[in-house]
Amino acid sequence: MFRRTCRVFILVFGLLALGAGSLARAAERPNVVIILADDMGWGDPQCYWPKSKIPTPNVDRLAGEGMRFTDAHSPTAVCTPTRYALLTGRYCWRTRQKKCVLTPYAMPLIDRKRTTLAEMFQRHGYATAAFGKWHLGFEWRRNDGKKTPPAEKNIPDKVIDLSKPYLDGPCDHGFDTYFGVDVPNYPPYCFLEDDHVVSPLPNQFRPATNVSTPGRGQPDWQFDRILPTIKEKAVAWLRRHAAEKKDAPFFLYLPLTAPHIPIVPNEPFRGSTEATLYGDFVAEVDSLTGDVLNALEETGLAKNTIVVFTSDNGSPERNGKDGAGPFNSCITDSGHDPNGPWRGRKGDIHEAGHRVPLVVRWPGRVRPGSFSDELVCLVDWYATLAAVLGQPLADDVAEDSFNVLPVLLEKDRPGPMRKSLILHSDQGMFAIRVGPWKLIRGQGTGSFFTKDVIAPDAPSGQLYNLTDDPTEQKNLYRERHDVVERLSKMLDEQIQAGRTRPKQHP
């Protein structure tokens, strides 16, 4: 009841803050749909990599009807940090999560005082909904009377009371409604809705497998039902919104669970591609995207809706055997490279870890069939959508987010919207991009997912010119001391400053 009252207050306060003139314009404000694939590589959609062996007609269609970004990046090469950055406009390594991802039953990562993208939309009178993988933590009730410390890891499954509502979930961070899972390969193995576990309660212990950690789940829980159910819920919500509240704008966030492990494509997608079970699962993601696009068109919502399709990081390149398969096995088994021409894979500081597909459609505003090679990041969506709403950003909000709306609209501008970008591997290795230069602070990949073989005489860092050497083969760290020094200084300053977006008010 308290949270529902707070949400009503936020909505009323937001409507009052808009003023009468802004309310008149509210109906003209675009709806926004963000589809975030999980572990889908730059080389999977055919509109990015013609050599792809996976048919992706719906993502390709989006690209043909909108803008395709070729130099887009996730801020970190793994999922929890990217989700945090997308929803807050802030690099995740500025929080307690300095590397890796949240573990099962982890405490929430988004501070209660930090405004999210969904809350910004709520304040502008938008209906907000999320369907899919959260992986940003919940405050689960415990049956031992204790409170879980924020940074606690390896919380025993048996102390979690799944019969009671959890706190600090999506509905406490700006979403009117939520349905999905925390992480598909983490307990509890069940669906979550708003602030509670969907019955029946998951009281059956499931041992660890090659694709999941031990913990409680429902007796009949099936991994292959997760993605279709998320799709069904999201499409039903869109149709219901169109029927009941068509004049009210909406923000729909779809953080998918695929093609992440467990790799479990459903019929008719199983065997539909030449790129192993992984490719089949990507095809199912593409089909889901098409179902969302069809629902928007059939309800008349498409013409006033921004659709964003992207991925949280690069692909681990697994073939899907027994739900996973070895790293690189998709390539060796089929010749399909999910990460296209880029070096590395998911988790890496090299390009394949964080360079992701990013396609944006906005009818009447974004030119069909356009593309941009401007440097952008998923952390930039906060500032960009704030600009769409005409919402100024306070200095303590979205500190690392840059407005790339002029890029989308192909407006004249004096230079790039983003002059630098900090990148991060799953094990906490830093890199910085400035123009064609990429400085990596450390040796190897910086990743759990790739076994490093580092020569004894290797330099202590890495420097690549991506214009001349896009696949990061020639390390110029020892030859270009001037660039190393300049970029190192920039990286240190931006880390220590606590922000990269300039303050608006000195």
C-alpha positions as CSV (number, residue, x, y, z in Angstrom):
1,M,0.0,0.0,0.0
2,F,2.8,2.4,0.9
3,R,4.5,1.8,-2.5
4,R,1.3,2.2,-4.4
5,T,0.6,5.5,-2.6
6,C,4.1,6.7,-3.4
7,R,3.6,5.9,-7.1
8,V,0.3,7.8,-7.2
9,F,2.0,10.8,-5.5
10,I,4.9,10.7,-8.1
11,L,2.4,10.6,-10.9
12,V,0.3,13.5,-9.5
13,F,3.4,15.5,-8.7
14,G,4.7,14.9,-12.2
15,L,1.5,16.0,-13.8
16,L,1.3,19.2,-11.7
17,A,4.9,19.9,-12.5
18,L,4.3,19.7,-16.2
19,G,1.8,22.6,-16.2
20,A,-1.3,23.1,-18.3
21,G,0.7,23.8,-21.5
22,S,2.8,20.7,-21.2
23,L,-0.3,18.6,-20.4
24,A,-1.8,19.6,-23.7
25,R,1.4,18.3,-25.4
26,A,1.5,15.1,-23.4
27,A,-0.7,13.2,-25.9
28,E,1.9,14.1,-28.6
29,R,4.8,12.7,-26.7
30,P,6.2,9.5,-28.1
31,N,5.8,6.1,-26.5
32,V,9.1,4.3,-25.9
33,V,9.9,0.6,-26.2
34,I,13.4,-0.6,-25.3
35,I,14.1,-4.3,-26.2
36,L,17.3,-5.4,-24.5
37,A,18.6,-8.8,-25.7
38,D,20.8,-10.7,-23.4
39,D,24.2,-11.9,-24.7
40,M,23.4,-11.2,-28.4
41,G,26.4,-10.3,-30.5
42,W,27.1,-7.5,-33.0
43,G,27.5,-10.2,-35.7
44,D,24.1,-11.9,-35.2
45,P,21.7,-9.5,-37.0
46,Q,22.2,-9.7,-40.8
47,C,21.8,-5.9,-41.0
48,Y,25.1,-5.7,-39.1
49,W,27.0,-8.7,-40.5
50,P,25.9,-10.0,-43.9
51,K,27.9,-13.2,-43.2
52,S,25.5,-14.0,-40.3
53,K,23.9,-17.5,-40.7
54,I,20.9,-16.4,-38.6
55,P,17.8,-14.9,-40.4
56,T,16.8,-11.7,-38.5
57,P,14.1,-10.2,-40.6
58,N,12.5,-8.2,-37.8
59,V,15.7,-6.5,-36.5
60,D,16.7,-5.9,-40.1
61,R,13.3,-4.4,-40.7
62,L,13.8,-2.0,-37.8
63,A,17.1,-1.0,-39.3
64,G,15.5,-0.4,-42.6
65,E,12.9,1.8,-41.0
66,G,15.2,3.6,-38.6
67,M,18.8,4.2,-37.7
68,R,21.6,1.6,-37.2
69,F,24.5,2.6,-35.0
70,T,27.8,0.9,-35.9
71,D,29.9,2.1,-33.0
72,A,27.5,1.6,-30.1
73,H,28.7,0.0,-26.8
74,S,27.5,-1.4,-23.5
75,P,29.3,0.4,-20.7
76,T,30.4,-2.9,-19.2
77,A,30.8,-6.2,-21.0
78,V,28.4,-8.1,-18.8
79,C,24.8,-7.8,-17.8
80,T,24.1,-6.3,-14.3
81,P,26.3,-3.3,-14.9
82,T,24.7,-2.5,-18.2
83,R,21.2,-2.7,-16.8
84,Y,22.2,-0.4,-14.0
85,A,23.7,2.1,-16.4
86,L,20.8,2.0,-18.9
87,L,18.2,2.7,-16.2
88,T,20.2,5.3,-14.2
89,G,22.5,7.0,-16.7
90,R,25.5,6.3,-14.5
91,Y,28.4,3.9,-14.8
92,C,27.9,0.9,-12.5
93,W,31.5,0.7,-11.3
94,R,30.7,3.9,-9.3
95,T,28.5,1.7,-7.1
96,R,29.6,-1.2,-4.8
97,Q,29.5,-3.5,-7.9
98,K,33.1,-3.1,-9.1
99,K,33.1,-6.2,-11.2
100,C,31.1,-9.3,-12.2
101,V,27.3,-9.4,-11.7
102,L,25.0,-9.7,-8.7
103,T,24.8,-13.1,-7.1
104,P,21.5,-15.0,-6.2
105,Y,19.3,-13.2,-3.7
106,A,21.6,-10.1,-3.8
107,M,20.4,-6.8,-2.3
108,P,19.3,-4.1,-4.6
109,L,21.9,-2.2,-6.5
110,I,19.9,1.0,-7.4
111,D,19.8,3.4,-4.4
112,R,16.3,4.4,-3.3
113,K,17.3,8.1,-3.8
114,R,18.5,7.6,-7.4
115,T,16.0,8.5,-10.1
116,T,15.6,5.9,-12.8
117,L,14.5,6.2,-16.4
118,A,11.1,4.7,-15.5
119,E,10.6,7.3,-12.7
120,M,11.4,10.1,-15.1
121,F,8.7,8.8,-17.4
122,Q,6.2,8.4,-14.6
123,R,6.7,12.0,-13.6
124,H,5.7,13.0,-17.2
125,G,2.5,11.1,-17.0
126,Y,3.6,7.9,-18.7
127,A,2.4,4.4,-17.9
128,T,5.5,2.2,-17.3
129,A,6.0,-1.5,-17.5
130,A,8.9,-4.0,-17.5
131,F,8.8,-7.6,-18.6
132,G,11.8,-9.9,-18.4
133,K,15.1,-10.2,-16.5
134,W,15.7,-7.7,-13.7
135,H,19.1,-8.8,-12.3
136,L,19.5,-5.6,-10.2
137,G,18.6,-7.1,-6.9
138,F,15.7,-7.4,-4.6
139,E,15.4,-7.1,-0.8
140,W,14.1,-10.5,0.0
141,R,12.5,-11.2,3.4
142,R,14.4,-13.6,5.6
143,N,13.1,-16.2,8.0
144,D,16.0,-15.9,10.5
145,G,15.1,-12.4,11.5
146,K,18.3,-10.9,10.0
147,K,18.7,-8.2,7.4
148,T,21.0,-8.9,4.5
149,P,23.9,-6.5,4.3
150,P,24.1,-4.6,0.9
151,A,27.3,-6.2,-0.3
152,E,26.6,-9.7,1.0
153,K,27.3,-12.6,-1.4
154,N,26.4,-16.3,-1.3
155,I,23.2,-15.8,0.7
156,P,21.9,-19.2,1.7
157,D,18.8,-20.2,-0.2
158,K,17.1,-21.6,2.9
159,V,17.0,-18.3,4.8
160,I,14.9,-16.6,2.1
161,D,11.2,-16.4,2.8
162,L,9.6,-16.7,-0.7
163,S,6.1,-16.5,0.7
164,K,6.4,-12.8,1.6
165,P,6.6,-9.8,-0.8
166,Y,10.0,-8.6,-1.7
167,L,11.0,-5.0,-1.4
168,D,13.0,-2.6,-3.6
169,G,12.1,-4.3,-6.9
170,P,11.1,-2.8,-10.2
171,C,7.8,-1.3,-8.9
172,D,9.8,0.6,-6.3
173,H,11.9,2.2,-9.1
174,G,9.4,3.6,-11.4
175,F,7.5,0.7,-13.0
176,D,3.8,0.5,-12.6
177,T,3.9,-3.2,-13.4
178,Y,6.5,-5.9,-13.6
179,F,6.6,-9.6,-14.7
180,G,9.6,-11.7,-15.3
181,V,12.5,-13.5,-13.5
182,D,15.5,-12.2,-11.6
183,V,18.0,-14.3,-13.7
184,P,17.0,-17.4,-15.7
185,N,19.8,-19.5,-14.3
186,Y,19.5,-18.3,-10.7
187,P,17.0,-19.2,-8.0
188,P,14.2,-18.8,-7.3
189,Y,13.1,-20.7,-10.3
190,C,9.7,-19.2,-10.8
191,F,8.1,-16.0,-12.2
192,L,8.0,-12.8,-10.3
193,E,5.1,-10.3,-10.5
194,D,5.2,-6.7,-9.2
195,D,6.3,-7.4,-5.6
196,H,5.8,-11.2,-5.1
197,V,6.5,-14.7,-6.3
198,V,3.9,-16.1,-8.6
199,S,2.3,-19.2,-7.1
200,P,2.8,-22.0,-6.6
201,L,5.6,-21.2,-4.2
202,P,9.0,-22.6,-5.4
203,N,9.6,-25.1,-2.6
204,Q,11.4,-27.9,-4.5
205,F,15.2,-27.8,-4.2
206,R,17.0,-28.0,-7.6
207,P,20.7,-29.0,-7.6
208,A,23.3,-27.2,-9.6
209,T,23.6,-28.0,-13.3
210,N,25.8,-26.8,-16.1
211,V,23.4,-23.9,-16.7
212,S,22.0,-23.1,-13.3
213,T,23.0,-22.6,-9.6
214,P,21.4,-24.6,-6.8
215,G,18.2,-23.3,-5.1
216,R,14.5,-23.6,-4.8
217,G,12.1,-23.8,-7.8
218,Q,8.6,-24.8,-8.8
219,P,8.2,-28.6,-9.4
220,D,7.2,-28.1,-13.1
221,W,9.5,-25.2,-13.9
222,Q,10.8,-25.2,-17.5
223,F,13.4,-22.9,-18.8
224,D,12.0,-22.9,-22.3
225,R,8.8,-21.3,-21.1
226,I,10.4,-18.1,-19.9
227,L,10.9,-16.2,-23.1
228,P,7.4,-17.1,-24.6
229,T,5.7,-16.1,-21.4
230,I,7.5,-12.8,-21.3
231,K,6.5,-12.1,-24.9
232,E,2.8,-13.0,-24.2
233,K,2.7,-10.8,-21.1
234,A,4.3,-7.8,-22.9
235,V,2.1,-8.1,-26.0
236,A,-1.0,-8.5,-23.9
237,W,0.0,-5.4,-21.9
238,L,0.4,-3.4,-25.1
239,R,-3.0,-4.4,-26.4
240,R,-4.6,-3.7,-23.1
241,H,-3.0,-0.2,-22.9
242,A,-4.2,0.6,-26.4
243,A,-7.7,-0.5,-25.6
244,E,-8.0,1.3,-22.2
245,K,-5.5,4.1,-22.2
246,K,-4.5,4.8,-25.8
247,D,-4.2,8.5,-25.3
248,A,-1.7,8.1,-22.4
249,P,2.0,7.7,-23.4
250,F,3.9,4.6,-22.2
251,F,7.4,3.4,-21.5
252,L,7.9,-0.4,-22.0
253,Y,11.2,-2.0,-21.0
254,L,11.8,-5.5,-22.3
255,P,15.0,-6.9,-20.8
256,L,14.9,-10.4,-22.5
257,T,16.4,-13.6,-21.1
258,A,17.8,-14.7,-24.5
259,P,20.1,-15.8,-26.1
260,H,21.7,-16.1,-22.6
261,I,22.0,-19.6,-21.1
262,P,20.0,-21.7,-20.6
263,I,20.0,-21.8,-24.5
264,V,16.6,-23.4,-25.0
265,P,14.9,-22.4,-28.3
266,N,11.3,-23.5,-28.7
267,E,9.6,-24.9,-31.7
268,P,9.4,-23.9,-34.5
269,F,12.8,-22.2,-34.0
270,R,14.8,-25.3,-33.0
271,G,16.8,-26.3,-36.0
272,S,15.7,-23.2,-38.0
273,T,19.2,-21.8,-38.5
274,E,22.6,-23.0,-39.6
275,A,24.2,-21.5,-36.4
276,T,23.6,-24.2,-33.8
277,L,21.0,-23.9,-31.0
278,Y,22.4,-20.5,-30.2
279,G,21.4,-19.3,-33.6
280,D,18.0,-20.8,-33.2
281,F,17.6,-18.9,-29.9
282,V,18.6,-15.6,-31.6
283,A,16.0,-16.4,-34.2
284,E,13.4,-16.7,-31.4
285,V,14.5,-13.3,-30.1
286,D,14.0,-11.8,-33.5
287,S,10.6,-13.3,-33.8
288,L,9.6,-11.9,-30.4
289,T,10.7,-8.5,-31.7
290,G,8.4,-9.0,-34.7
291,D,5.5,-9.8,-32.4
292,V,6.0,-6.6,-30.5
293,L,6.3,-4.6,-33.7
294,N,3.1,-6.2,-35.0
295,A,1.2,-5.4,-31.8
296,L,2.2,-1.8,-32.1
297,E,1.0,-1.6,-35.6
298,E,-2.2,-3.5,-35.1
299,T,-3.2,-1.2,-32.2
300,G,-2.3,2.0,-34.0
301,L,0.6,2.8,-31.6
302,A,3.5,2.3,-33.9
303,K,3.4,5.8,-35.6
304,N,4.1,7.5,-32.3
305,T,6.5,5.0,-30.7
306,I,10.3,5.0,-30.4
307,V,11.5,1.5,-30.6
308,V,15.1,0.7,-29.5
309,F,16.7,-2.7,-30.0
310,T,20.0,-3.5,-28.5
311,S,22.0,-6.1,-26.4
312,D,23.5,-5.8,-22.9
313,N,27.0,-7.1,-24.1
314,G,28.6,-9.3,-26.7
315,S,28.0,-13.0,-27.2
316,P,29.9,-15.8,-25.3
317,E,29.7,-17.8,-28.7
318,R,28.3,-21.0,-27.2
319,N,26.6,-23.6,-29.3
320,G,23.8,-24.4,-26.8
321,K,24.7,-28.0,-26.1
322,D,23.0,-29.1,-22.9
323,G,21.8,-25.6,-22.6
324,A,25.2,-24.0,-22.8
325,G,28.2,-25.5,-24.6
326,P,31.8,-24.4,-24.5
327,F,32.9,-20.8,-25.3
328,N,33.7,-20.4,-29.0
329,S,31.8,-23.6,-29.9
330,C,29.2,-21.8,-32.0
331,I,32.0,-20.6,-34.3
332,T,33.8,-24.0,-34.5
333,D,30.6,-26.0,-35.1
334,S,28.9,-23.8,-37.6
335,G,31.2,-21.1,-38.9
336,H,28.9,-18.4,-37.6
337,D,30.7,-15.7,-35.5
338,P,28.1,-14.0,-33.2
339,N,30.5,-11.1,-32.7
340,G,31.3,-10.5,-36.3
341,P,34.8,-9.0,-37.0
342,W,35.5,-7.9,-33.4
343,R,38.1,-9.4,-31.1
344,G,37.1,-11.3,-28.0
345,R,33.7,-12.2,-26.6
346,K,31.3,-11.4,-23.7
347,G,33.1,-10.1,-20.7
348,D,36.2,-8.9,-22.6
349,I,37.6,-5.4,-22.6
350,H,38.2,-5.9,-26.3
351,E,35.5,-4.8,-28.8
352,A,33.4,-8.0,-28.9
353,G,32.8,-7.7,-25.2
354,H,31.0,-4.4,-25.4
355,R,30.3,-3.4,-29.0
356,V,26.6,-4.1,-29.5
357,P,23.9,-3.8,-32.1
358,L,21.8,-0.7,-31.6
359,V,18.8,0.1,-33.9
360,V,16.3,2.9,-33.3
361,R,13.0,3.5,-35.1
362,W,11.0,6.7,-34.7
363,P,8.5,7.2,-37.5
364,G,8.6,10.7,-38.9
365,R,11.6,11.7,-36.9
366,V,14.5,9.2,-37.6
367,R,15.3,8.8,-41.3
368,P,14.6,5.3,-42.6
369,G,17.6,3.3,-43.6
370,S,20.0,5.7,-42.0
371,F,23.1,4.8,-40.0
372,S,25.6,6.5,-37.7
373,D,29.2,5.7,-36.9
374,E,29.2,8.1,-33.9
375,L,30.5,6.8,-30.6
376,V,27.5,6.1,-28.3
377,C,26.8,4.0,-25.2
378,L,23.7,2.5,-23.7
379,V,24.2,4.7,-20.6
380,D,23.3,7.6,-23.0
381,W,19.6,6.6,-23.2
382,Y,18.7,8.5,-20.0
383,A,19.9,11.9,-21.2
384,T,18.6,11.2,-24.8
385,L,15.1,10.4,-23.6
386,A,15.2,13.2,-21.2
387,A,15.8,15.5,-24.2
388,V,12.9,13.9,-26.0
389,L,10.7,14.8,-23.0
390,G,12.2,18.3,-22.7
391,Q,13.4,17.4,-19.2
392,P,16.5,19.2,-17.9
393,L,18.9,17.0,-16.0
394,A,20.0,17.9,-12.5
395,D,23.6,17.5,-11.7
396,D,23.0,14.6,-9.4
397,V,21.1,12.6,-12.1
398,A,22.5,10.5,-15.0
399,E,26.1,11.7,-14.4
400,D,27.6,9.7,-17.2
401,S,24.8,10.0,-19.8
402,F,25.1,12.2,-23.0
403,N,22.2,13.3,-25.1
404,V,22.6,11.8,-28.6
405,L,19.2,13.0,-29.9
406,P,20.9,15.3,-32.4
407,V,22.6,12.2,-33.8
408,L,19.3,10.4,-34.2
409,L,17.7,13.4,-35.8
410,E,20.8,14.1,-37.9
411,K,21.1,17.7,-36.7
412,D,24.1,19.8,-37.5
413,R,26.5,19.9,-34.5
414,P,30.1,21.2,-34.0
415,G,31.5,17.8,-33.2
416,P,30.8,14.4,-31.6
417,M,28.2,14.4,-28.8
418,R,30.5,12.2,-26.7
419,K,34.2,13.0,-26.7
420,S,35.2,10.0,-24.7
421,L,33.8,6.8,-23.3
422,I,34.9,4.6,-20.4
423,L,34.6,0.9,-20.9
424,H,34.8,-1.9,-18.4
425,S,35.3,-5.7,-18.5
426,D,33.5,-8.2,-16.3
427,Q,36.6,-8.5,-14.0
428,G,36.9,-4.7,-13.6
429,M,39.5,-3.8,-16.2
430,F,39.2,-0.2,-17.5
431,A,39.5,1.2,-21.0
432,I,38.8,4.6,-22.5
433,R,37.9,5.5,-26.0
434,V,38.8,8.9,-27.4
435,G,38.2,9.3,-31.2
436,P,40.0,6.4,-32.9
437,W,42.1,5.6,-29.8
438,K,41.4,3.0,-27.3
439,L,43.6,2.7,-24.2
440,I,43.2,-0.4,-22.1
441,R,44.6,-0.3,-18.5
442,G,46.1,-3.8,-18.1
443,Q,47.1,-6.9,-20.0
444,G,44.9,-9.5,-21.7
445,T,41.1,-9.5,-21.9
446,G,40.3,-8.7,-18.3
447,S,37.6,-11.4,-18.5
448,F,36.5,-14.5,-16.7
449,F,35.1,-15.9,-20.0
450,T,38.4,-15.8,-22.0
451,K,41.6,-17.6,-20.9
452,D,44.5,-15.1,-21.2
453,V,47.9,-16.1,-22.6
454,I,50.2,-13.1,-21.9
455,A,53.7,-13.1,-23.2
456,P,56.4,-12.4,-20.5
457,D,57.6,-9.3,-22.3
458,A,54.1,-7.9,-23.0
459,P,53.6,-4.2,-22.2
460,S,51.7,-3.3,-19.1
461,G,48.8,-1.8,-21.1
462,Q,47.2,-1.8,-24.5
463,L,46.7,1.0,-27.0
464,Y,44.9,0.5,-30.3
465,N,43.9,2.8,-33.2
466,L,40.6,1.4,-34.2
467,T,40.5,3.3,-37.5
468,D,43.7,1.7,-38.7
469,D,43.3,-1.5,-36.6
470,P,39.7,-2.3,-35.8
471,T,40.4,-5.8,-34.7
472,E,42.9,-4.7,-32.1
473,Q,45.9,-6.7,-33.4
474,K,48.7,-4.1,-33.1
475,N,49.4,-2.8,-29.6
476,L,50.9,0.7,-29.8
477,Y,51.3,1.1,-26.1
478,R,55.2,1.4,-26.2
479,E,55.3,3.4,-29.4
480,R,52.8,6.2,-28.6
481,H,53.7,7.4,-25.1
482,D,52.0,10.7,-25.9
483,V,48.6,9.1,-26.5
484,V,49.0,6.8,-23.5
485,E,49.8,9.7,-21.2
486,R,47.0,11.9,-22.5
487,L,44.3,9.1,-22.3
488,S,45.5,7.9,-18.9
489,K,45.1,11.3,-17.5
490,M,41.6,11.6,-18.9
491,L,40.6,8.2,-17.5
492,D,41.9,9.1,-14.0
493,E,40.2,12.4,-14.0
494,Q,36.8,11.0,-15.1
495,I,37.0,8.2,-12.5
496,Q,37.8,10.5,-9.7
497,A,35.3,13.2,-10.7
498,G,32.4,10.9,-10.1
499,R,30.8,12.0,-13.4
500,T,31.6,12.5,-17.1
501,R,28.7,14.7,-18.1
502,P,29.6,18.3,-17.4
503,K,27.8,20.0,-14.5
504,Q,25.1,22.4,-15.6
505,H,25.5,24.6,-12.6
506,P,29.0,25.5,-11.4
